[in-house]
Amino acid sequence: MNKINLLLEKYPNEFYELVDKLYSEKVPKKTKNSKLIFKFKVLGKTYDSNVVTKNYMAFISDIAKIHPYEMFEKCIGKCYMSREEKPIKQLHKITDGFYVTGYSSSEVKIRHIKNICDLLGIELKYL
């Protein structure tokens, strides 16, 4: 357990990436008809699309209006974001010099949302 705690403390993004990869390999995939829906409310705004990526991008865009790119590096991880437009699948422009990929699992996006809320001390209400 000490090894896990140490990795979580020093390398949280890499640790979660490895866990996500292992999970994807070992846990059966969802069927085409099943879909993860994650609706929530933060800072008085409701994110209620049935598409996790839409809620995720809207949330990131709203938070980016008040917090700099560097804050997101602590919560999202460099492999999911960039300062420049790159040929990456589902790359979304958040602001000038801030791009985030939507090409990740719903679980990863949800974890990013939770990480941002935890870091900023924002209450996340599930709908």
Residue pairs with C-beta under 8 A, 6 or more apart in sequence:
4 15
7 14
7 15
8 15
13 76
13 77
13 78
13 79
16 77
16 108
16 111
17 77
17 79
20 105
20 107
20 108
23 107
24 105
30 36
35 50
36 52
36 106
36 107
37 50
37 52
38 52
38 55
38 106
38 109
38 110
38 113
39 46
39 47
39 48
39 49
39 50
39 55
39 126
39 127
40 46
40 47
40 55
40 113
40 124
40 125
40 126
40 127
41 47
41 124
41 125
41 127
42 59
42 117
42 122
42 123
42 124
42 125
43 62
43 122
45 62
46 127
47 55
47 58
47 59
48 55
48 127
49 55
49 58
52 106
52 109
52 110
53 90
53 102
53 106
53 109
55 113
56 102
56 109
56 112
56 113
57 92
57 94
57 100
57 102
59 113
59 116
60 72
60 94
60 100
60 112
60 116
61 94
61 95
63 72
63 116
63 120
64 72
64 94
64 95
64 98
67 120
69 81
69 83
69 97
69 98
71 119
71 120
72 81
72 98
72 100
72 116
73 81
74 115
74 119
75 112
75 115
75 116
75 119
76 100
76 112
76 115
76 116
80 100
80 101
80 104
80 108
80 112
81 98
81 99
81 100
81 101
82 88
82 91
82 99
82 100
83 97
83 98
83 99
84 97
84 99
85 91
85 93
85 99
86 99
88 99
88 101
88 103
89 101
89 103
90 101
90 102
90 103
91 99
91 100
91 101
91 102
91 103
92 99
92 100
92 101
92 102
93 99
94 100
102 109
113 124
114 124
116 122
117 123
117 124
